[in-house]
C-alpha cells in the first residue's frame, strides 16, 4: 500500500457569492433571475411541463357506501363448531349465539348457510339466507332451518 492512498487529501470547499475573484461570485452559478435562482424555493412534483407522475397514474379503489355485512358459513364449518365441546351449543344456532361465543365477528348483520360439507347432528338453525343444497342436507340430518325475513 502506498502512503499517498492512506493520507486524506483535503479539498477546499467552494464558497459561492464571495466576489468576482472567486469565480463563483455575483449569481453564484445560479444563472439570472427566475424562481430557481432564489433561495428556499423547491418546485415539488413539477416535471418541466411533462404530465406529472401523480396525474399519469390511474385512480384506483372504491369504497362502497352499502357494504355487505353477511357472515357465510358452510355446513362443514357448522359441524366443526358443534364437534368442539368448548362451544356448548346444544340444539339451536343463530347469528346472536355465534357472536356471543365469538365464533364470528360482531360486524356481521346477516347469516348465510351454504351446503359444502356434511352435517351429522340434528340442529335448528335460523339464518337470513340458505342455499337449496344446505336446506336439503340439514333436513336429511333431521334438523330444521328457518329463514329470517327482514
N, C-alpha and C positions, 0 to 999 in steps of 0.2 A: 504494500500500500504506500502510496506517495503521501508525503507530508502535506502537499498542497490540497489534497482532497479532504484532509481532516480539518484544515483551517477554514472557518466560515468567512466568506468574503462579504463584508457589509457594504451594501449599495446605499447611497444616499437617497432618501425619499424625495420625490419631485414635489416642490412646494409651488402650487399654482397661484396665480394672481399676485406675484411679488415683483412686478415691474417688467419692462421690456427686455432688460438684460438677462432675465432668467430663461427667456424663450417661451415661457408659459404665462405671460402677463396679459393684461387687458381683458380679453374674453375668456381666459383660462381654458382654451381649447374647446369652448362650448359653441363656437360659431357666433352668429349675430342674432340678437332679439329672439322673439318667439317663446312659447311655453317651455320648451325643453332647455332653454338657456337659463331659466330661473331656478332658484333652489327650492327644494321641497315639493316639487311637482312630479307626480307619477301618474301616467295615464294607464289606469288598470283596464285590462281586457280590450284595449284598443289595438287593433291589428292593422293599422295603416289603411283603413277603408275596406279591407277584406272582411267578409262576413265573420263576426266573432264566433268562437267555438261554442259558446253557450246558446247561440242562435242557430248554429248549424245542426246541433243535435236535436233529435225529435223529443217532443213532450211524451212522457211516459207515466203510466199509472192512472188509477181511478179509484176514488173512494165512494162506494155505494151508500146512498142515504138509507136504503131499506135492506140492511144485511139480513141474511137468512140464518137465524139462530136455532137450527134444528139439530138435535143430537140423533145420530144414526147408529143403531145397534143391530148387529146380526144375531141370529139365533145361537150361533156358536159362542158368542160373547156372553149372551144371557145365561147359557148353560154353564160357562166358566164362573160367572157371578154366583149362580146357585150352588155350584160344587164347593166353593170356598166357604168353610164353616164360620169364618170370622165376620161374614156379612150379615148373618142371621135373618135372611129373607125367607119367610115361610111359604106363603101361597099367593101373594099379590105383589105386583111390580108396576110402578108408575114413575113419572118424572120426579115427583116430590121425594119419593123414597130414594131414588138414585142420587139426588142432590144431597139428601141428609147423610147418606152413607159415604159421600164424597167419591162416588164411582164415576160421575160425570161432572163437568164444570158447571158452576152456578149461572153462567151467562146464557145457557140454553133455555129457550122458551117452549120448544115443542120437541116431541119424541117420535122417531120414525123407526119401525121394525122391518128389517129385511130378512129374507129367507135363506141366507147362506149358512150352512151347517145344520146340525140336528139338535133337537131338544127332547129330553127324556122325561123330565118332571111335568106333571100337570100343574099349570100355574095360570093365574088370572092376571092378564096384562091390560093396562089402559094406556093407549097411545093416540097421538094425533093422526098418524098415517101408518099403514102397513101394506106390504106387498101381498099379492094373491098367494104366492108360494109360502110366505110366512104364515098367513091365515090358515092354509090347509095343514101345514106341519104342526102348528100349535093345537088345532082341533084334533088331529090324528093322535097326538100325545095325550089327549084327554083334557087339555087346557081350554081356556076361554080368552078371547081378546075383544075388548070394547074400544071403539073408535070415538074419540072426543071431537065433537063438532064445535068450532068457535068461529 
